[in-house]
Amino acid sequence: MRPFRVACEGILHAVRSERNMRLHLLSALLVFIFSIWLQPTRLETVILFGWVIAVISMELMNTAIERTVDLVTKDVHPLAKQAKDVAAGAVLVASFGAAVTALIIFGPRLWNMLY
Ligand SMILES: Nc1ncnc2c1ncn2[C@@H]1O[C@H](COP(=O)(O)OP(=O)(O)OP(=O)(O)O)[C@@H](O)[C@H]1O
């Protein structure tokens, strides 16, 4: 049970300390609500929640990299900047993929409902 407990501690720490993580969780809640409302197919639902999990996992890794860099150096260093910026880039790429997928799946349904 210890690996599960420490992993949950890590997730809770990220949620409490990282504003972006809370935004990702809010987005996940919106995807959940839109899925109930707009009824995507089973395959579409799996793809959507796959992206949600990918974004949250990336944000967890980003937080881990930020903590590691801060542990290694408090000084301004180009490698510290690169490590943090590349990790932030990974979150951005995943978030972009999730947003485009959500638009492709929900967009036409929303359009049909509204017009
Ligand atoms: N030690 C450092 N040396 C050089 N640049 C740094 C260093 N620490 C942070 N930076 C730069 O400042 C930016 C912000 O760093 P910070 O540690 O505040 O994380 P963050 O991007 O604010 O993350 P979050 O908002 O998710 O906590 C980094 O993306 C990086 O470009």
Ligand as a Chemical Component Dictionary entry (heavy atoms), coordinates in Angstrom:
data_LIG
# 
_chem_comp.id                   LIG 
_chem_comp.type                 NON-POLYMER 
_chem_comp.pdbx_formal_charge   0 
_chem_comp.three_letter_code    LIG 
# 
loop_
_chem_comp_atom.comp_id 
_chem_comp_atom.atom_id 
_chem_comp_atom.alt_atom_id 
_chem_comp_atom.type_symbol 
_chem_comp_atom.charge 
_chem_comp_atom.model_Cartn_x 
_chem_comp_atom.model_Cartn_y 
_chem_comp_atom.model_Cartn_z 
_chem_comp_atom.pdbx_ordinal 
LIG N1  N1  N 0 16.962 28.489 -11.708 1  
LIG C1  C1  C 0 16.498 29.074 -12.824 2  
LIG N2  N2  N 0 17.352 29.547 -13.754 3  
LIG C2  C2  C 0 16.913 30.148 -14.883 4  
LIG N3  N3  N 0 15.619 30.315 -15.194 5  
LIG C3  C3  C 0 14.703 29.849 -14.318 6  
LIG C4  C4  C 0 15.094 29.220 -13.090 7  
LIG N4  N4  N 0 13.951 28.879 -12.415 8  
LIG C5  C5  C 0 12.954 29.274 -13.190 9  
LIG N5  N5  N 0 13.351 29.848 -14.326 10 
LIG C6  C6  C 0 12.527 30.407 -15.417 11 
LIG O1  O1  O 0 11.364 30.938 -14.851 12 
LIG C7  C7  C 0 10.201 30.234 -15.338 13 
LIG C8  C8  C 0 9.214  30.060 -14.203 14 
LIG O2  O2  O 0 9.778  29.184 -13.273 15 
LIG P1  P1  P 0 8.971  28.660 -12.014 16 
LIG O3  O3  O 0 9.886  27.826 -11.194 17 
LIG O4  O4  O 0 8.301  29.808 -11.331 18 
LIG O5  O5  O 0 7.915  27.709 -12.643 19 
LIG P2  P2  P 0 6.545  28.102 -13.341 20 
LIG O6  O6  O 0 6.776  28.080 -14.832 21 
LIG O7  O7  O 0 6.028  29.346 -12.687 22 
LIG O8  O8  O 0 5.685  26.884 -13.012 23 
LIG P3  P3  P 0 4.274  26.859 -12.345 24 
LIG O9  O9  O 0 3.592  28.183 -12.578 25 
LIG O10 O10 O 0 3.618  25.706 -13.039 26 
LIG O11 O11 O 0 4.589  26.587 -10.906 27 
LIG C9  C9  C 0 10.748 28.909 -15.894 28 
LIG O12 O12 O 0 9.919  28.396 -16.912 29 
LIG C10 C10 C 0 12.124 29.326 -16.401 30 
LIG O13 O13 O 0 12.016 29.902 -17.694 31 
# 
loop_
_chem_comp_bond.comp_id 
_chem_comp_bond.atom_id_1 
_chem_comp_bond.atom_id_2 
_chem_comp_bond.value_order 
_chem_comp_bond.pdbx_ordinal 
LIG N1  C1  SING 1  
LIG C1  N2  SING 2  
LIG C1  C4  DOUB 3  
LIG N2  C2  DOUB 4  
LIG C2  N3  SING 5  
LIG N3  C3  DOUB 6  
LIG C3  C4  SING 7  
LIG C3  N5  SING 8  
LIG C4  N4  SING 9  
LIG N4  C5  DOUB 10 
LIG C5  N5  SING 11 
LIG N5  C6  SING 12 
LIG C6  O1  SING 13 
LIG C6  C10 SING 14 
LIG O1  C7  SING 15 
LIG C7  C8  SING 16 
LIG C7  C9  SING 17 
LIG C8  O2  SING 18 
LIG O2  P1  SING 19 
LIG P1  O3  DOUB 20 
LIG P1  O4  SING 21 
LIG P1  O5  SING 22 
LIG O5  P2  SING 23 
LIG P2  O6  DOUB 24 
LIG P2  O7  SING 25 
LIG P2  O8  SING 26 
LIG O8  P3  SING 27 
LIG P3  O9  DOUB 28 
LIG P3  O10 SING 29 
LIG P3  O11 SING 30 
LIG C9  O12 SING 31 
LIG C9  C10 SING 32 
LIG C10 O13 SING 33 
# 
